[in-house]
């Protein structure tokens, strides 16, 4: 399948999902005008990719997400959690700016309800 | 002549630094958001405070946009206002728009429910709401209200002012 690359805008993050390696990145800030319209391609791509059984490493760096985006991020993480639960390889790396406590809070809150490998790393 | 000096004075008098009223296009929300960040940076706010004020601003502005956009009545569509400023050393973000009276009453009820919750309870409510199935309308504002309540330094304050034609003017104020 093709890679999914969506460039960042002021209010939407960069999405780069690579089918060859399963390297998935989402970085920037997320407060789209229409969250459903923005995240649906990513969710559909991920569903198709994970059904092929490939490994997935999701690397995130999100300085801000509005609450609508939080719900979609949960959907994405739950898809990876399901893959992990079924014996597949899926993990999350959450990078954050150490001066942005809220980014850390958000990462911790997602992490606590998931069992898949989930690292939270401060960036220099 | 429009009395702008007085208008400006009325806003400054309430500690308002940034204000917008009109149709809430997404591009406006983005640009005002940049202005909010510049204001906070020049006010030497800590990054965490800045992110909290910014996020409360975004949630309120997007709620106003979503609601007023869905209404066909022009009066409602252009009724939105958002202000950001400072009162007694705390940042304040307030917004308002016309709502159908019942919608306003439902909002006031939700906000009342949140008032009695402490940090732990708000966190729990957030987690529950986060996992709830996605729904349109008032539910869309649900997680946003809880998020704002968590970031606020005082309980959310709101006001519902009855207008004509079954509408009320709903105002929300969040102190950070």
Interface residues (C-beta under 8 A of the other chain):
Chain A: X10 X11 X31 X33 X63 X64 X66 X67 X68 X70 X71 X74 X97 X99 X100 X101 X102 X103 X109 X113
Chain B: X26 X29 X30 X33 X34 X47 X48 X51 X52 X54 X55 X58 X59 X62 X65 X127 X130 X131 X134 X140 X143 X144 X147
